[in-house]
Amino acid sequence: MARKSASVAAIHRSIEAVWRIERARVIAHAARALRDVGLAEDAAQDALVAALESWPASGIPANPGAWLMTAAKHRALDRLRRAAAHARAHDAIGADLEALEAQFAPDIADTLEAARDDIGDDLLRLMFVACHPVLPREQRVALTLRLLGGLSTPEIARAFLVSEATVAQRIVRAKRALAAAKVPFEVPDATERAVRLASVLEVIYLVFNEGYAATSGTDWMRPALCDEALRLGRMLAELASAESEVHGLVALMELQASRLHARVDRAGRAVLLADQDRSRWDRLLIRRGFAAIERAQQCAHGALGPYALQAALAACHASAPGTAETDWPRIVTIYDALLRIDPSPVVRLNRAVAVGMAQGPQAALALVDALNDEAALRQYPWLPAVRGHLLAKLGRSDEARTAFEQAAALTQNARDREVLLARAAELKPNASQTP
């Protein structure tokens, strides 16, 4: 009995692994027929339940992904049959039912083999639907992580430090909004693709950034979110291989992720870029990042986009053995190009940091002080943090300490606060004010 229980447990672990890999494909394939992501997720979940009931007795099939797709289609067909009965066979539901039934004849195995080439397109469609601009940003992120990332509601809640009820509500509202807006399950045409693709890229990068530099809580990073964003980005790069900005985003994430192990010391304390041991940077991820930049350049029709330019900035750091050897004038030049596309206050602040490294702190301080009245930066902790750094370099320790303390009061992340307060504490009073 114990041996049988262990065997069943092993099969359940295998099912979990298969489900993690195949989940998004199964949902995407069902969504193409049902044209409703909520119903598609329900059908896929039904397929998982069927696998948990069947596979311990029959064994894991040779092609578990195809088995799950078949089961999901059967469940989708059952759901449409019930809906048709309840709705007294409305014409639209009847047409869907006939279309689904046709997919099962004459042979389900042949149907699955023929459909295999469509799976990539189905995943791309699902990405465009989950990240549709009709949804608020928070709903897009939650739905994408749920449908394509396979994260559970508790996992998403833990990642973003919100309640499970909040995440569940966001997902339910997103599904309802998509259904109400009758968002088609399709890759948008060329005129709409750029806007929709920008939304997909924004969601993926939001997920990555929350993993790379957590905005709140006690963890400085959440590497699992970085991994998930990278997985989604790499998937999108295969599905939309001709899009330069897709490769630009992948390059940026690969290069930034290469630093993750060096961003904390052995005691778990945060380590800033200038102090990182670059021998701990992941060389494989750096090579992948450089390869993605090359693909972005090959696909670009003219100037590079914002993600590719940010990747070029990260590449400057990855190419240098240390902060002193970094090509800061080139970084300033890249920021100039980025500002022409995205003249945001945050980009201007980051450019000021580069100017400080290339031309000295006094030149940078004037640029930073010019940003003091920017409404978008009033609650942004890194504006006073950068100002504190520049003031400290200029020997204005008292002003620097005040700036670091101001930055620490603005941040919601405990690790960031520790770093900023430590910077403030290590500054000695100005000589003229020493008793």
N, C-alpha and C positions, 0 to 999 in steps of 0.2 A: 504493500500500500504506500509506504514511504517513497519507494522507487518510482511508482506511478505518479505520485504527487510531484516529485522532483522533475519528472519528464514533462508533465503538464506546465509546471512553472517555467521550464526552459522554453517550451513552445510559446508561452505567453510573452516571454522576453523577446523571442524572435519576432512575434507578431508586432510588438511595440516598435522594434527596430524597422521592420518593413513599413509599418504605418507612418513612421517619421519620414521615411524616404518618399513614399508614394502618395501621401495624403493630399498634397497640393495638386498632383496630377489627377487623382481620382475626383476631387472637387471640381477642377477645371473641366474635366471631361463630362461630368454630370451637368455642370452649368451650361455647357453648350446646348444640351438638349432641353433643359428646363428653363433656361434664360432667367434664372433667379438664383442668386448666390446663397440665399438663406435655405431654399429648398434643396439646392445642390449639396450644401454642407450636411443637411439632415440625411440625405440619401447616402452620402459617403459614410456618415456615422453609423447608419444602419448596416452598411457593408462591413464595417469594422466589427460590429456586434455579431454579424453572421460568421465572420472569420474566427472570432473568439469561441463561438459555439461549435464550429465545424472542424477547424484545423487540429485541435487536440486529438480528435478521433481519427481523422482521415490523413493527417500529416500536412505539412506545408506544401502547397502546390509548386510545380516546377517554375511557374511564372506567377508569383503572388500578386504583382501589380495588375496583370490582366485579370486575375480572379477577382480582385477587389473592384476593378472597373465594371466587370460583368455583374457582380452583385449590386453595385451602386445603380447600374442601369435598370436592373430588375426592380430595385426598390423605387427608383424614380418612376418606372412604368406603373407600379402599384399605386404610388401616390397620385399620379395623373388619372388613373382609372377611378380612384375614390373621389377625386376632385370633380371628374366628369359626371359621376353619379350624383354628387351633391349639387352640382350646378346644372343638372339636367342636360348634360352633354352640349354645352355651349359650343359654337362653331370653332372658336379659337382653341379651346381645350381639346376638342375632338381632333383638330388638325395636328396638335402636338402629340396626341396619343397615337394617331396613325403614323406619324413620322418615327416615333420611338419604336412602335411595333415593327415597322419596316426594317429598322436597324437590327432586329433580332432574327430576321429571316434572310437566307435559309439556314445559315450556320453561324453561331456566335463566335466561334474561333476565327473564322474568316473575317468577320466584321471587325474584331479587335485587331487583327493583323493589318487590315486595310486602314484602320483608324490610327495606327501607331504614329504615322507621319504627321497627324494633326495635333498630337499631344503638345508639341512645342508651341503651336499657335494657340491652343487652348490656355496654356499657362500665361502667354502674353496677354490674351484677352482678359484673363482673371486679374492680372496686375493692373491693367488699365481700368477695370471696373472697380476694384478695391480702392484704388487711388484717385477715383473720379473727383474733379474739382467741386462737384455739387455737395460733397461732404466737407464738414469742418476738418481742420488738420488733425485734431485729436482722434476723430472717428476714423479718418483714413489710416492713421498709424495703428490703431487698435485692430481694425478689420484686416489690414495687411498682415500683421503679426499672427492673427488668428487663422486666416485662410491659407496664406502662403508660408508663413513661418511655423504654423502648427503649435504655437504657444497656447497654453491653457489660459483661462481668465485669471487664475491666481498668479501665474507666471508673469503675465503682462502687468498685473497690479503691483507685484513686487518690483518689477523692473522700473516702473515709473512712480513708485511710492504713492499710489492712489488706492482707494478701496476697491475690492472686488466688485462691489455693487456699481461703482462708477464705471469700471471697465465694461461690465456686462451691459450697462445701460448704453454706453457708447456703441457697442457692437450691434445691439438690437436696433438702436436708432439709425445706424448706418444702413443696415439691411432694409429697414422700412423706407428710408429716404431713397435708396436706389430703386426699390420696387415702385414707389410713388412717382419718381421721376422717369420711370420706364427706361432706365439706362440700358442700351442694347449691349448684349454680350458679344462684343466685336472689337477688333483693332480699329481705331478711328482712321478716317481718311486723311490724306496728306495735309489738308488745310487745318485740321484740328489736332493732328498728331503731335506737333511741337508743344502745344499748350498742355496736352494730356501727358506727354512724356516728361515734361518739366515737373508735373505733379508727382509722377512715379519716382523720379530721381530725388525730389525733395523729401518724400516719405522715407526712402531708403537711407538718405543721409541724416535725417532727423534721428532715426533709430541708431545709426552708427555713432552720431555725436553724443547721444545720451549714454551710450556705452563707454565712449572714449573719455568724456568729461561730464560725469553725472551732475545734473543741475541742483540736486538736493540729496539729503540723506547723509549717511556716515561713510559710504564708499566713494572713493575718488573716481573709480572706474567700474564698469559692469561689462567685463569682457564677453559674456554670453551674448549681449546685444550687438557688440561689434562683429562677432562670429555670424550672427543671424543676418546682419546687414550685408556682410561680405558674401554670404551664400546667395542672398537675393540679388545682389549686384552682379555676381558672376553668372547667375542664371539669366538675368536680363541681357548681359553682354553676349551670351550665346543666342538668345532669341532675337535681339535687335543688333546684330553684328555690324551693321552699316552706320550706326549712330555714333558719331564722335564723342558726344558728351557722356554716353553710357560708359565708354571705355575711360573717359576722363575721370568719372566718378569712381570707377573700380580702381584706377591707378591711385587716386587720392586716398581711398580707404586702405588699399594694400600698404602704401607707404606709411600712413599714420599708424596702422595696426602693427607695423614692424617695430614700433617703439614701446609697445604695451609693457613688455617685461622689464624695460628699463625705467618706467615711469614711477615705480615704487622700489624702495630699498628692501633689504631682507627683513626689516622690522615692519614693513608695510607702510612706511612713511612716504609721502609724495616726493618725487624728484623732478625738478623743473628741467626743461630741455637743455639749458646751458650746462647743467650739472650731471647729465646722464652719462652713463658708461656706454659708449656707442658700440662696444664689442658685444653688448647684450642685444643689440638690434637684430631682428630676424632677417638674415641675408636672403632667404628664399622669398619672403614677402617683398623685399626690396627689388629683387630680380623680377618678380611678377608685376610689381608696380611700374618698373621701367618698360617692360614689354607692353603693358596696357597703355602707357603714354605713347609709345610708338604706334600702336593701333589707332589711338585717338588722332594722332597727327596724320596718319594715312587716310582716315575717314573724313577729316576736316575739309570743308570746301571754303577755304579762306582762313580767317583768323580763328584761333581756338576759343572755345566757350569758357564760361566761368569755372566749371569743374576741372577741365583740363589745365587751365591756368593755375588753379590751386594745387593741382597735382605737380605742376612744374615747380611751384614753390617748395613743396615737400621734397621733390627730387634734389633741389639745391642742398637741403639739409642732409639727405641720405648720401649724397656724393662727397660730403666733407668729413674729414676725420674728427673735427671738433668745431666749436663755435667760432674760434678765432680764424680758422681756415675757410669758413663759409663765404661764398661769393655774395656778400651783402649788396653791392651795387646792382648785380643782376636781379636780386630779389626785389629791390626798389623798382627796377624797370618792369618786372612782371606785375608788381602791384599797380604800376601806372596803367598797364594794359587792362588789368582787372577793373580798375576804377572807371575806365571808359565804358565797361559793360555794366558794372554794379557800383555806382557811386554812393554806397551806403556808408554811414558813420563808422560801422565796425571795420569795414575794409580800410577806411581812412586811418583808423586807430592802428590797425596792424601795419599799415604802410609806415606810420610814424615810428613804430618800433624798429622797422628795418632801416629807416633813415638814421635813427639813433646809433645803430651799429655801424652804418656806413659813413656817417658824417659827424657823429658825436652827439652827446645828450642835449646840448643847448639847442641845436637845430631841431631835434625831435620835440623838445618841450614846447616850443612855440606852436608846433602842429597839434600837440595834445591839448594845450590850453585853448586852442581855437574850437575844440570840440565840446567845451564845458557847457555850452548852451544848447547842445543837441538834445531834444526831448527824448529821442530813442535811447540815449545813453545815461539818462538820469538815474536809473536803478541798475545800471550795468557795472558790476564790481571791477571789471578789468580796466575801466577808464582811470579811476584813482589808483589802481594797482600799478599801471604803466607809469602814471605820473610819479608815484612814489619811487619806482625804480630809477627814473631819470633824475629826480631830485637827489636821491642817494648818491648817484654817480657824480653829481655836481657838488657834493659835500654839504647839501642843505638838509642835514639829518633831521632836524625838528619838523620841517615841513614834510619830509618823506615819511616820518613816523605817523604823522596825522593822516596822510594819504593812505597808508597801508591799513591803519585802523578803520578808516572810512570804508575801504574796500572790504575788510573783514565783516563789517556790520551789514554790508549789502548782500553778501553771498549767502545762499541757503545750503551750501555743501560744507559739512563739518571739516573735511580734509582741507579744502581750499582755505577755510577760516584759520585752521592751524598753521598753514604755510604763511599766510599773510600776517598773522599775529607774530609768528617767529621772525619774519623779516622786520617787523616794527621793533621787536624787543632787542634785536642784535645791533640796532643803530645807537651809537653813542651820541650824547648831546653835542650840539655845536660848540666849538671851543670858546666862542665869545660868551656863551651862556653857562659855562661850567663854573660852579661856585669855587 
